[in-house]
Amino acid sequence: MKTIPPKPINENSWVFKCNKLNEMYLTHMTLQELRIFSVYLSLIDKDDESTRRMGFSLKEFSRVIGESKQQSMEYIKHVIVQLSSRYVSYGMQDDEEEPFRLCPLFIQFDIEKDEYGEWLVTLDANERAIPLLFGFQREYFKYKLWNVMQLRGKNHVRMYEILKQYEKLGRRIIQIDKLRGMLGLESGEYKVLSDFKKRVLEPCREALAKYTDITFNYEGHSKRGRKIYAIEFTISQNKDFIDQLRLEEILDLDAINKKMDEAEPLLWEDPYPVEAVDGGEGEDLIKTGHFENVILTNKELDKLTDMYGKERVDQYINKLSTYMESTGKEYVKHVAVLMQWLDDDQDKAKNEASGAKQNKVKQNRFVNFNQRDNDYAKFELLEREFLKQKLEGKQDKTE
């Protein structure tokens, strides 16, 4: 198949998105995957279905992922494999009688060199997704790409799109359960309203005010004073926002082009082939954690277990897995993150134990309660006052 000439990413490109696609529920998409999808939407022509197969530079792709360090081919392929399994869904969320639909977004990814020897990434939309991506003339909204490229959390990106759709109306009421689905949250995440406000709504409000062209306020909606079931958003243009960074600054392409060119042979050596996950040749990779997104080699896992013990390592792998899934963050070397977390917490525990030993509080040997630091001089004065009143009372009775 003929390679597609790369199309440069422009920070002022418009992203056109139909309302139906924006209202659908996402499935575990990370921040990096949402960014790639937004870049794809900015490159295609919504009125020309022939642009469904779109290519762009692998160097730009690597930077869109959002890591500060140079990517290995293994990691880039891992991201592509994950993105190829993503889909949107609708139906049967609140009404069991409503049909349920799944729609994969992409059908094909290619990494190949063009005729000039430059590495390209090519994406092709799934056939079922075509009506959601092309041909719509009504019921859609648009935004400049730089808005989502500066955001640092997947909830921030989705909240921006959810509210940007209603910017012209200036107001939107969304049931909390539906909002959770549109954000792509797990069924058990932030079920308590106070947690949802603290972990989702407030961080999103701060991020949008700092990095995008809209701001919002919100308040809870309830039926006749009962439990809050929906959130009412007030949306307005962000008049205080500082002029956006250029995408070249966000992606820092010039800085990495030289590094990648100098290190290109090493980059494509692919020391940990992604096929090894499925039992291919090379050093085996293991998908670990609750969401199977923490990638380790057998040697790395054995090393961690020897250093910290299996129980602690399993606990921290699950913590990292949940953190990455909930925030959308990705790391080049998961073993390095785990070692840093384990070492930091181990040092913290030692310091706390040392401080507790120095400031040990005396305990009562009978019931093992911590004794209070009492003001005995004050108690003595109170006791004298009590005895004085008692003696005066006896004298009154005698008289």
C-alpha positions in Angstrom: 0.0 0.0 0.0 1.3 3.4 -0.9 2.5 5.5 2.0 0.5 8.6 2.9 2.5 11.9 2.7 2.8 13.3 6.3 0.6 16.2 7.1 2.2 18.7 9.6 0.4 19.3 12.9 -0.6 22.9 13.2 -1.6 24.3 16.6 -4.2 26.5 15.0 -5.9 23.7 13.1 -9.6 23.2 13.8 -10.9 20.0 15.4 -14.4 19.3 14.1 -16.4 16.8 16.2 -20.0 15.8 15.8 -22.2 16.0 18.8 -23.2 12.3 18.6 -19.6 11.2 18.9 -18.9 13.6 21.7 -21.9 12.3 23.7 -20.7 8.7 23.5 -19.1 6.8 26.4 -15.3 6.2 26.1 -13.6 3.0 27.1 -10.5 3.6 29.2 -8.8 6.0 26.8 -5.7 7.6 28.3 -4.5 11.2 27.9 -2.1 10.2 25.2 -4.8 8.4 23.2 -7.2 11.3 23.5 -4.4 13.6 22.2 -3.7 11.3 19.3 -7.4 11.2 18.4 -7.7 15.0 18.5 -4.6 15.3 16.3 -6.2 12.9 13.9 -9.5 14.9 13.8 -7.4 18.0 13.1 -5.7 16.4 10.1 -8.7 14.9 8.3 -11.2 16.8 6.3 -14.7 16.1 7.6 -16.2 16.7 4.2 -13.8 14.4 2.4 -14.0 10.7 3.4 -10.9 9.9 1.3 -8.8 11.6 4.0 -9.7 8.9 6.5 -6.3 7.3 6.1 -3.9 10.0 7.5 -0.2 9.9 8.2 2.1 12.1 10.2 5.7 12.0 11.4 6.7 9.4 13.9 8.8 12.1 15.7 5.6 14.2 16.1 3.7 11.1 17.2 6.3 10.4 19.8 6.0 13.9 21.3 2.2 13.9 21.1 2.3 11.0 23.5 3.5 13.5 26.0 6.8 12.0 27.3 9.8 14.1 27.9 12.2 11.3 27.1 13.0 9.7 23.8 10.6 6.8 23.0 11.7 3.3 22.1 9.9 1.5 19.2 8.6 -1.0 21.8 6.8 1.7 23.7 5.4 3.4 20.6 4.1 0.1 19.4 2.6 -0.5 22.8 0.6 2.8 22.6 -0.6 1.9 19.1 -1.7 -1.6 20.2 -3.7 0.0 23.1 -5.3 2.6 20.9 -6.3 0.1 18.3 -8.5 -1.6 20.9 -10.3 1.5 21.9 -14.0 2.1 21.0 -16.9 4.3 21.9 -20.3 3.0 23.1 -23.8 4.2 23.5 -27.2 2.7 24.5 -28.3 0.7 27.6 -26.7 3.1 30.0 -29.9 4.1 31.7 -32.5 2.3 29.6 -32.2 -1.5 29.3 -34.6 -1.4 26.4 -32.3 0.8 24.3 -30.0 -1.1 21.9 -26.3 -1.2 22.9 -23.7 -0.3 20.3 -19.9 -0.6 20.2 -17.9 1.3 17.6 -14.1 0.8 17.3 -12.4 4.0 16.2 -9.5 2.7 14.1 -9.1 -0.3 11.9 -5.4 0.0 10.9 -2.1 1.5 12.1 1.1 1.4 10.1 4.6 2.4 11.0 6.8 2.6 7.9 9.3 4.7 6.1 8.4 7.0 3.2 10.3 7.4 0.0 12.6 9.8 1.7 13.5 7.4 4.5 11.4 9.2 7.2 9.4 7.2 9.6 5.6 7.8 9.5 2.6 6.7 11.5 -0.5 6.1 9.5 -4.0 5.8 11.0 -7.1 4.5 9.2 -10.6 4.9 10.6 -12.9 1.9 11.2 -15.7 1.6 8.6 -18.4 1.8 11.4 -16.9 5.1 12.7 -17.0 6.8 9.3 -20.5 8.4 9.9 -19.2 9.8 13.2 -16.1 11.3 11.6 -17.2 12.5 8.1 -20.2 14.0 6.3 -22.0 15.8 9.1 -23.3 19.3 8.3 -25.2 20.0 11.4 -25.0 19.2 15.2 -21.3 19.6 15.6 -18.8 21.9 17.3 -15.2 22.9 16.7 -12.2 24.0 18.7 -8.5 24.8 18.1 -6.1 21.9 18.7 -3.9 23.8 21.1 -6.6 23.7 23.7 -6.4 20.0 24.4 -2.7 19.7 23.7 -1.9 21.8 26.8 -4.1 19.9 29.2 -2.4 17.4 31.5 -5.2 15.0 32.4 -7.7 12.9 30.5 -10.6 14.2 32.5 -9.5 17.7 31.6 -9.6 16.9 27.9 -13.0 15.3 28.0 -14.5 18.0 30.2 -13.3 20.6 27.8 -15.0 18.9 24.9 -18.2 18.2 26.8 -18.6 21.8 27.8 -17.2 23.3 24.5 -20.1 21.7 22.7 -22.5 23.9 24.7 -20.4 27.1 24.8 -22.8 29.0 22.6 -25.7 28.2 24.9 -23.7 29.0 27.9 -25.4 26.4 30.1 -25.6 22.6 30.4 -27.2 20.2 32.8 -25.8 16.7 32.8 -26.9 13.8 35.0 -24.0 12.7 37.1 -24.0 9.1 35.9 -24.0 10.2 32.3 -21.2 12.6 33.0 -19.1 9.9 34.6 -19.6 7.7 31.5 -18.7 10.5 29.1 -15.6 11.1 31.1 -14.7 7.5 30.9 -14.6 6.8 34.6 -14.8 3.4 36.1 -18.1 2.3 37.7 -16.6 2.5 41.2 -14.6 5.7 40.7 -15.5 8.8 42.8 -19.0 7.5 43.6 -19.3 9.9 46.6 -20.2 13.3 45.4 -17.6 15.1 47.6 -14.9 12.9 46.0 -16.2 13.6 42.5 -16.1 17.3 43.2 -12.6 17.2 44.7 -11.0 14.8 42.3 -12.8 15.7 39.0 -14.8 18.9 38.9 -12.4 21.2 40.7 -9.2 20.1 38.9 -11.0 20.4 35.6 -12.2 23.9 36.4 -8.7 25.0 37.3 -7.1 23.4 34.2 -9.6 24.8 31.8 -9.3 28.3 33.2 -5.5 28.1 33.0 -5.0 26.4 29.6 -8.1 26.8 27.4 -10.4 29.3 25.8 -13.4 28.6 28.1 -14.1 28.6 31.8 -17.0 27.2 33.8 -18.8 27.2 37.2 -21.1 24.5 38.4 -23.7 23.7 41.0 -25.6 20.6 42.0 -29.2 19.9 40.9 -31.7 18.0 43.0 -35.4 17.1 42.9 -37.3 19.0 45.5 -34.4 19.2 47.9 -33.5 15.5 47.6 -30.2 13.9 46.6 -28.2 15.7 44.0 -28.6 13.8 40.7 -27.2 16.2 38.1 -24.6 19.1 37.7 -25.5 22.4 36.1 -22.6 24.0 34.3 -22.3 27.7 33.4 -19.9 28.1 30.5 -18.3 31.3 29.3 -15.4 32.5 27.2 -12.1 32.7 29.0 -11.2 36.3 28.8 -8.3 36.1 31.2 -6.5 33.3 29.4 -2.9 33.9 28.3 -2.1 33.5 24.6 -1.5 29.8 23.8 1.9 28.3 23.4 2.9 27.3 19.9 2.5 23.6 19.3 6.2 23.4 18.4 6.9 24.6 21.9 4.5 22.1 23.4 6.0 19.3 21.4 9.5 20.6 21.5 10.2 19.0 18.1 13.5 20.8 17.3 15.0 19.6 20.6 14.2 15.9 20.0 14.8 15.8 16.2 18.5 16.0 16.7 18.5 13.5 19.6 16.4 11.0 17.6 18.5 11.4 14.5 21.7 10.8 16.5 20.2 7.9 18.3 18.1 6.4 15.5 20.0 3.1 15.2 19.5 2.5 18.9 15.9 3.6 18.7 14.9 0.9 16.2 16.9 -1.9 17.7 13.7 -2.7 19.7 15.3 -4.4 22.7 12.0 -5.5 24.2 9.7 -6.4 21.2 6.0 -5.9 21.9 5.4 -9.3 20.3 7.1 -10.9 23.3 3.9 -10.2 25.3 2.3 -12.9 23.2 5.2 -15.3 23.6 7.3 -14.0 20.6 11.1 -13.9 20.5 13.1 -11.6 22.7 12.8 -10.8 26.4 9.3 -11.5 27.6 7.2 -8.5 28.7 4.5 -8.9 31.3 1.3 -6.9 31.5 0.7 -6.4 35.2 -1.6 -4.4 37.6 -5.3 -4.1 37.9 -5.6 -2.7 34.4 -2.7 -4.6 32.8 -1.0 -1.4 31.9 2.2 -1.7 33.9 4.8 -3.3 31.6 7.8 -5.1 33.1 10.3 -7.7 31.9 10.7 -11.0 33.8 14.1 -9.8 35.0 12.7 -6.5 36.2 9.9 -8.2 38.1 12.3 -10.7 39.7 14.7 -7.8 40.7 11.8 -5.9 42.4 10.6 -9.0 44.2 14.1 -9.7 45.5 14.6 -6.1 46.7 11.2 -5.4 48.2 9.3 -8.6 48.6 6.4 -10.0 46.5 3.6 -8.6 48.6 4.9 -5.0 48.5 5.8 -5.1 44.9 2.3 -6.4 43.9 0.7 -3.6 46.0 2.7 -0.9 44.3 2.2 -2.3 40.8 -1.6 -2.1 41.4 -1.2 1.4 42.8 0.8 2.5 39.7 -1.7 0.7 37.4 -4.7 2.5 39.0 -2.9 5.9 39.0 -2.0 5.6 35.3 -5.5 4.6 34.3 -7.2 7.3 36.3 -4.9 10.2 35.3 -3.9 9.1 31.8 -0.2 9.5 32.6 2.3 7.2 30.9 5.9 6.5 31.8 8.8 5.2 29.7 10.2 2.9 32.3 7.7 1.5 34.7 10.3 -0.4 36.7 12.0 2.9 37.5 8.8 4.5 38.8 8.1 1.5 41.0 11.6 1.6 42.5 11.4 5.3 43.2 8.0 5.0 44.9 9.1 2.0 46.9 12.4 3.7 48.0 10.7 7.0 48.9 8.0 5.3 51.0 10.6 3.1 52.6 12.7 6.1 53.6 9.6 7.9 54.8 8.6 5.0 57.0 12.1 4.9 58.5 12.0 8.6 59.3 8.6 8.3 60.9 9.7 5.3 63.0 12.8 7.2 64.1 10.8 10.3 65.1 8.2 8.2 66.9 10.9 6.5 68.9 12.4 9.8 70.0 9.1 11.3 71.0 7.6 8.2 72.5 4.7 8.8 74.8 4.5 7.0 78.1 1.7 4.5 78.3 -0.2 3.1 81.3 0.9 -0.4 81.9 -2.6 -1.6 82.8 -4.7 -0.6 79.9 -2.0 0.5 77.4 -3.7 3.9 76.9 -1.6 7.0 76.1 -1.4 9.1 79.2 -2.5 12.7 78.8 -0.2 15.7 79.4 -2.1 17.2 82.3 -1.7 20.5 84.0 -1.4 19.2 87.6 -0.9 22.7 89.1 -4.3 23.6 87.7 -5.9 20.5 89.2 -4.4 21.3 92.6 -6.0 24.8 92.6 -9.3 23.3 91.6 -9.0 20.7 94.4 -8.3 23.5 97.0 -11.3 25.5 95.8 -13.5 22.4 96.1 -12.3 21.7 99.7 -12.8 25.3 100.6 -16.4 25.3 99.4 -17.0 22.0 101.2 -15.7 23.3 104.5 -17.8 26.5 104.1 -20.9 24.4 103.5 -20.3 22.4 106.8 -19.9 25.7 108.7 -23.2 26.9 107.4 -25.0 23.8 108.6 -23.4 24.0 112.1 -24.6 27.6 112.4 
